[in-house]
Amino acid sequence: MTESLVRIVSDGTFFGSRVELLSGEALAGISHVSISMGPGLHPRACFEITPKMIDILAHPLLELETVRASAALYGFALVPIDPAI
């Protein structure tokens, strides 16, 4: 884990908050901030990010027909991925 100094700036509302580097450059893609503090401890902030795209190499544990049947059970249908998104 890499630690860096950042500034959490808020206008007093949830939607007006932003996270920026000490240089003032805003950090994009942050979807959630969790701040914890305690007596005698340094404040700690954890950030969740929402990447535009992420490649994951994985091995399926279920066969395609099992996934299709599970999706149908909840009223969903599997569709092909559009690589243009």
Chimera marker file (.cmm) of the C-alpha trace (Angstrom):
<marker_set name="trace">
<marker id="1" x="0.000" y="0.000" z="0.000" r="1" g="1" b="0" radius="0.5"/>
<marker id="2" x="1.306" y="3.438" z="-0.942" r="1" g="1" b="0" radius="0.5"/>
<marker id="3" x="0.724" y="6.345" z="1.403" r="1" g="1" b="0" radius="0.5"/>
<marker id="4" x="0.494" y="9.899" z="0.091" r="1" g="1" b="0" radius="0.5"/>
<marker id="5" x="-0.578" y="13.210" z="1.515" r="1" g="1" b="0" radius="0.5"/>
<marker id="6" x="-3.904" y="14.382" z="0.164" r="1" g="1" b="0" radius="0.5"/>
<marker id="7" x="-6.432" y="17.004" z="1.139" r="1" g="1" b="0" radius="0.5"/>
<marker id="8" x="-10.145" y="16.276" z="1.530" r="1" g="1" b="0" radius="0.5"/>
<marker id="9" x="-12.031" y="19.479" z="0.746" r="1" g="1" b="0" radius="0.5"/>
<marker id="10" x="-15.705" y="19.838" z="1.601" r="1" g="1" b="0" radius="0.5"/>
<marker id="11" x="-18.216" y="22.627" z="1.136" r="1" g="1" b="0" radius="0.5"/>
<marker id="12" x="-20.324" y="21.078" z="3.910" r="1" g="1" b="0" radius="0.5"/>
<marker id="13" x="-22.356" y="18.815" z="1.634" r="1" g="1" b="0" radius="0.5"/>
<marker id="14" x="-21.799" y="15.259" z="0.413" r="1" g="1" b="0" radius="0.5"/>
<marker id="15" x="-21.835" y="16.272" z="-3.227" r="1" g="1" b="0" radius="0.5"/>
<marker id="16" x="-19.453" y="19.210" z="-2.877" r="1" g="1" b="0" radius="0.5"/>
<marker id="17" x="-16.567" y="17.213" z="-1.431" r="1" g="1" b="0" radius="0.5"/>
<marker id="18" x="-13.438" y="16.444" z="-3.423" r="1" g="1" b="0" radius="0.5"/>
<marker id="19" x="-10.053" y="14.874" z="-2.854" r="1" g="1" b="0" radius="0.5"/>
<marker id="20" x="-6.931" y="16.576" z="-4.137" r="1" g="1" b="0" radius="0.5"/>
<marker id="21" x="-3.180" y="16.337" z="-3.928" r="1" g="1" b="0" radius="0.5"/>
<marker id="22" x="-1.391" y="18.974" z="-1.875" r="1" g="1" b="0" radius="0.5"/>
<marker id="23" x="-0.582" y="20.667" z="-5.192" r="1" g="1" b="0" radius="0.5"/>
<marker id="24" x="-4.333" y="21.270" z="-5.675" r="1" g="1" b="0" radius="0.5"/>
<marker id="25" x="-4.731" y="18.710" z="-8.476" r="1" g="1" b="0" radius="0.5"/>
<marker id="26" x="-8.069" y="16.896" z="-8.061" r="1" g="1" b="0" radius="0.5"/>
<marker id="27" x="-8.085" y="13.098" z="-7.889" r="1" g="1" b="0" radius="0.5"/>
<marker id="28" x="-10.711" y="11.688" z="-10.259" r="1" g="1" b="0" radius="0.5"/>
<marker id="29" x="-12.682" y="8.466" z="-9.978" r="1" g="1" b="0" radius="0.5"/>
<marker id="30" x="-13.125" y="8.430" z="-6.192" r="1" g="1" b="0" radius="0.5"/>
<marker id="31" x="-16.567" y="7.035" z="-5.354" r="1" g="1" b="0" radius="0.5"/>
<marker id="32" x="-16.339" y="6.718" z="-1.561" r="1" g="1" b="0" radius="0.5"/>
<marker id="33" x="-14.226" y="8.095" z="1.292" r="1" g="1" b="0" radius="0.5"/>
<marker id="34" x="-14.087" y="6.546" z="4.739" r="1" g="1" b="0" radius="0.5"/>
<marker id="35" x="-12.310" y="8.492" z="7.501" r="1" g="1" b="0" radius="0.5"/>
<marker id="36" x="-11.341" y="7.024" z="10.866" r="1" g="1" b="0" radius="0.5"/>
<marker id="37" x="-9.845" y="8.833" z="13.855" r="1" g="1" b="0" radius="0.5"/>
<marker id="38" x="-9.121" y="7.859" z="17.404" r="1" g="1" b="0" radius="0.5"/>
<marker id="39" x="-7.409" y="9.215" z="20.516" r="1" g="1" b="0" radius="0.5"/>
<marker id="40" x="-3.645" y="9.129" z="20.052" r="1" g="1" b="0" radius="0.5"/>
<marker id="41" x="-3.965" y="7.941" z="16.443" r="1" g="1" b="0" radius="0.5"/>
<marker id="42" x="-3.370" y="9.751" z="13.183" r="1" g="1" b="0" radius="0.5"/>
<marker id="43" x="-6.488" y="10.272" z="11.072" r="1" g="1" b="0" radius="0.5"/>
<marker id="44" x="-6.748" y="7.677" z="8.306" r="1" g="1" b="0" radius="0.5"/>
<marker id="45" x="-8.739" y="7.955" z="5.086" r="1" g="1" b="0" radius="0.5"/>
<marker id="46" x="-9.504" y="5.066" z="2.741" r="1" g="1" b="0" radius="0.5"/>
<marker id="47" x="-10.687" y="5.773" z="-0.788" r="1" g="1" b="0" radius="0.5"/>
<marker id="48" x="-12.715" y="3.592" z="-3.133" r="1" g="1" b="0" radius="0.5"/>
<marker id="49" x="-12.172" y="4.263" z="-6.800" r="1" g="1" b="0" radius="0.5"/>
<marker id="50" x="-14.316" y="3.515" z="-9.807" r="1" g="1" b="0" radius="0.5"/>
<marker id="51" x="-12.065" y="2.774" z="-12.763" r="1" g="1" b="0" radius="0.5"/>
<marker id="52" x="-13.368" y="3.399" z="-16.273" r="1" g="1" b="0" radius="0.5"/>
<marker id="53" x="-12.235" y="-0.062" z="-17.302" r="1" g="1" b="0" radius="0.5"/>
<marker id="54" x="-10.378" y="-2.873" z="-15.647" r="1" g="1" b="0" radius="0.5"/>
<marker id="55" x="-9.061" y="-6.081" z="-17.170" r="1" g="1" b="0" radius="0.5"/>
<marker id="56" x="-9.382" y="-9.144" z="-14.984" r="1" g="1" b="0" radius="0.5"/>
<marker id="57" x="-8.035" y="-12.564" z="-15.846" r="1" g="1" b="0" radius="0.5"/>
<marker id="58" x="-10.184" y="-15.140" z="-14.082" r="1" g="1" b="0" radius="0.5"/>
<marker id="59" x="-11.147" y="-18.780" z="-14.280" r="1" g="1" b="0" radius="0.5"/>
<marker id="60" x="-14.900" y="-19.427" z="-14.162" r="1" g="1" b="0" radius="0.5"/>
<marker id="61" x="-16.093" y="-21.637" z="-11.369" r="1" g="1" b="0" radius="0.5"/>
<marker id="62" x="-19.511" y="-22.151" z="-12.972" r="1" g="1" b="0" radius="0.5"/>
<marker id="63" x="-20.434" y="-23.292" z="-16.439" r="1" g="1" b="0" radius="0.5"/>
<marker id="64" x="-22.185" y="-20.801" z="-18.697" r="1" g="1" b="0" radius="0.5"/>
<marker id="65" x="-25.506" y="-22.649" z="-18.523" r="1" g="1" b="0" radius="0.5"/>
<marker id="66" x="-25.470" y="-22.423" z="-14.705" r="1" g="1" b="0" radius="0.5"/>
<marker id="67" x="-24.872" y="-18.674" z="-14.885" r="1" g="1" b="0" radius="0.5"/>
<marker id="68" x="-27.637" y="-18.260" z="-17.486" r="1" g="1" b="0" radius="0.5"/>
<marker id="69" x="-30.091" y="-20.227" z="-15.349" r="1" g="1" b="0" radius="0.5"/>
<marker id="70" x="-29.186" y="-18.198" z="-12.247" r="1" g="1" b="0" radius="0.5"/>
<marker id="71" x="-29.650" y="-14.936" z="-14.143" r="1" g="1" b="0" radius="0.5"/>
<marker id="72" x="-33.022" y="-16.089" z="-15.513" r="1" g="1" b="0" radius="0.5"/>
<marker id="73" x="-34.154" y="-17.005" z="-12.009" r="1" g="1" b="0" radius="0.5"/>
<marker id="74" x="-33.814" y="-13.338" z="-11.057" r="1" g="1" b="0" radius="0.5"/>
<marker id="75" x="-35.313" y="-12.042" z="-14.304" r="1" g="1" b="0" radius="0.5"/>
<marker id="76" x="-32.024" y="-11.162" z="-15.974" r="1" g="1" b="0" radius="0.5"/>
<marker id="77" x="-30.542" y="-12.258" z="-19.280" r="1" g="1" b="0" radius="0.5"/>
<marker id="78" x="-26.879" y="-12.386" z="-20.194" r="1" g="1" b="0" radius="0.5"/>
<marker id="79" x="-25.869" y="-10.154" z="-23.081" r="1" g="1" b="0" radius="0.5"/>
<marker id="80" x="-22.626" y="-9.865" z="-25.055" r="1" g="1" b="0" radius="0.5"/>
<marker id="81" x="-20.123" y="-7.259" z="-23.897" r="1" g="1" b="0" radius="0.5"/>
<marker id="82" x="-19.803" y="-4.218" z="-26.147" r="1" g="1" b="0" radius="0.5"/>
<marker id="83" x="-16.029" y="-3.554" z="-26.442" r="1" g="1" b="0" radius="0.5"/>
<marker id="84" x="-16.765" y="0.050" z="-27.460" r="1" g="1" b="0" radius="0.5"/>
<marker id="85" x="-17.904" y="0.939" z="-23.926" r="1" g="1" b="0" radius="0.5"/>
<link id1="1" id2="2" r="1" g="1" b="0" radius="0.2"/>
<link id1="2" id2="3" r="1" g="1" b="0" radius="0.2"/>
<link id1="3" id2="4" r="1" g="1" b="0" radius="0.2"/>
<link id1="4" id2="5" r="1" g="1" b="0" radius="0.2"/>
<link id1="5" id2="6" r="1" g="1" b="0" radius="0.2"/>
<link id1="6" id2="7" r="1" g="1" b="0" radius="0.2"/>
<link id1="7" id2="8" r="1" g="1" b="0" radius="0.2"/>
<link id1="8" id2="9" r="1" g="1" b="0" radius="0.2"/>
<link id1="9" id2="10" r="1" g="1" b="0" radius="0.2"/>
<link id1="10" id2="11" r="1" g="1" b="0" radius="0.2"/>
<link id1="11" id2="12" r="1" g="1" b="0" radius="0.2"/>
<link id1="12" id2="13" r="1" g="1" b="0" radius="0.2"/>
<link id1="13" id2="14" r="1" g="1" b="0" radius="0.2"/>
<link id1="14" id2="15" r="1" g="1" b="0" radius="0.2"/>
<link id1="15" id2="16" r="1" g="1" b="0" radius="0.2"/>
<link id1="16" id2="17" r="1" g="1" b="0" radius="0.2"/>
<link id1="17" id2="18" r="1" g="1" b="0" radius="0.2"/>
<link id1="18" id2="19" r="1" g="1" b="0" radius="0.2"/>
<link id1="19" id2="20" r="1" g="1" b="0" radius="0.2"/>
<link id1="20" id2="21" r="1" g="1" b="0" radius="0.2"/>
<link id1="21" id2="22" r="1" g="1" b="0" radius="0.2"/>
<link id1="22" id2="23" r="1" g="1" b="0" radius="0.2"/>
<link id1="23" id2="24" r="1" g="1" b="0" radius="0.2"/>
<link id1="24" id2="25" r="1" g="1" b="0" radius="0.2"/>
<link id1="25" id2="26" r="1" g="1" b="0" radius="0.2"/>
<link id1="26" id2="27" r="1" g="1" b="0" radius="0.2"/>
<link id1="27" id2="28" r="1" g="1" b="0" radius="0.2"/>
<link id1="28" id2="29" r="1" g="1" b="0" radius="0.2"/>
<link id1="29" id2="30" r="1" g="1" b="0" radius="0.2"/>
<link id1="30" id2="31" r="1" g="1" b="0" radius="0.2"/>
<link id1="31" id2="32" r="1" g="1" b="0" radius="0.2"/>
<link id1="32" id2="33" r="1" g="1" b="0" radius="0.2"/>
<link id1="33" id2="34" r="1" g="1" b="0" radius="0.2"/>
<link id1="34" id2="35" r="1" g="1" b="0" radius="0.2"/>
<link id1="35" id2="36" r="1" g="1" b="0" radius="0.2"/>
<link id1="36" id2="37" r="1" g="1" b="0" radius="0.2"/>
<link id1="37" id2="38" r="1" g="1" b="0" radius="0.2"/>
<link id1="38" id2="39" r="1" g="1" b="0" radius="0.2"/>
<link id1="39" id2="40" r="1" g="1" b="0" radius="0.2"/>
<link id1="40" id2="41" r="1" g="1" b="0" radius="0.2"/>
<link id1="41" id2="42" r="1" g="1" b="0" radius="0.2"/>
<link id1="42" id2="43" r="1" g="1" b="0" radius="0.2"/>
<link id1="43" id2="44" r="1" g="1" b="0" radius="0.2"/>
<link id1="44" id2="45" r="1" g="1" b="0" radius="0.2"/>
<link id1="45" id2="46" r="1" g="1" b="0" radius="0.2"/>
<link id1="46" id2="47" r="1" g="1" b="0" radius="0.2"/>
<link id1="47" id2="48" r="1" g="1" b="0" radius="0.2"/>
<link id1="48" id2="49" r="1" g="1" b="0" radius="0.2"/>
<link id1="49" id2="50" r="1" g="1" b="0" radius="0.2"/>
<link id1="50" id2="51" r="1" g="1" b="0" radius="0.2"/>
<link id1="51" id2="52" r="1" g="1" b="0" radius="0.2"/>
<link id1="52" id2="53" r="1" g="1" b="0" radius="0.2"/>
<link id1="53" id2="54" r="1" g="1" b="0" radius="0.2"/>
<link id1="54" id2="55" r="1" g="1" b="0" radius="0.2"/>
<link id1="55" id2="56" r="1" g="1" b="0" radius="0.2"/>
<link id1="56" id2="57" r="1" g="1" b="0" radius="0.2"/>
<link id1="57" id2="58" r="1" g="1" b="0" radius="0.2"/>
<link id1="58" id2="59" r="1" g="1" b="0" radius="0.2"/>
<link id1="59" id2="60" r="1" g="1" b="0" radius="0.2"/>
<link id1="60" id2="61" r="1" g="1" b="0" radius="0.2"/>
<link id1="61" id2="62" r="1" g="1" b="0" radius="0.2"/>
<link id1="62" id2="63" r="1" g="1" b="0" radius="0.2"/>
<link id1="63" id2="64" r="1" g="1" b="0" radius="0.2"/>
<link id1="64" id2="65" r="1" g="1" b="0" radius="0.2"/>
<link id1="65" id2="66" r="1" g="1" b="0" radius="0.2"/>
<link id1="66" id2="67" r="1" g="1" b="0" radius="0.2"/>
<link id1="67" id2="68" r="1" g="1" b="0" radius="0.2"/>
<link id1="68" id2="69" r="1" g="1" b="0" radius="0.2"/>
<link id1="69" id2="70" r="1" g="1" b="0" radius="0.2"/>
<link id1="70" id2="71" r="1" g="1" b="0" radius="0.2"/>
<link id1="71" id2="72" r="1" g="1" b="0" radius="0.2"/>
<link id1="72" id2="73" r="1" g="1" b="0" radius="0.2"/>
<link id1="73" id2="74" r="1" g="1" b="0" radius="0.2"/>
<link id1="74" id2="75" r="1" g="1" b="0" radius="0.2"/>
<link id1="75" id2="76" r="1" g="1" b="0" radius="0.2"/>
<link id1="76" id2="77" r="1" g="1" b="0" radius="0.2"/>
<link id1="77" id2="78" r="1" g="1" b="0" radius="0.2"/>
<link id1="78" id2="79" r="1" g="1" b="0" radius="0.2"/>
<link id1="79" id2="80" r="1" g="1" b="0" radius="0.2"/>
<link id1="80" id2="81" r="1" g="1" b="0" radius="0.2"/>
<link id1="81" id2="82" r="1" g="1" b="0" radius="0.2"/>
<link id1="82" id2="83" r="1" g="1" b="0" radius="0.2"/>
<link id1="83" id2="84" r="1" g="1" b="0" radius="0.2"/>
<link id1="84" id2="85" r="1" g="1" b="0" radius="0.2"/>
</marker_set>
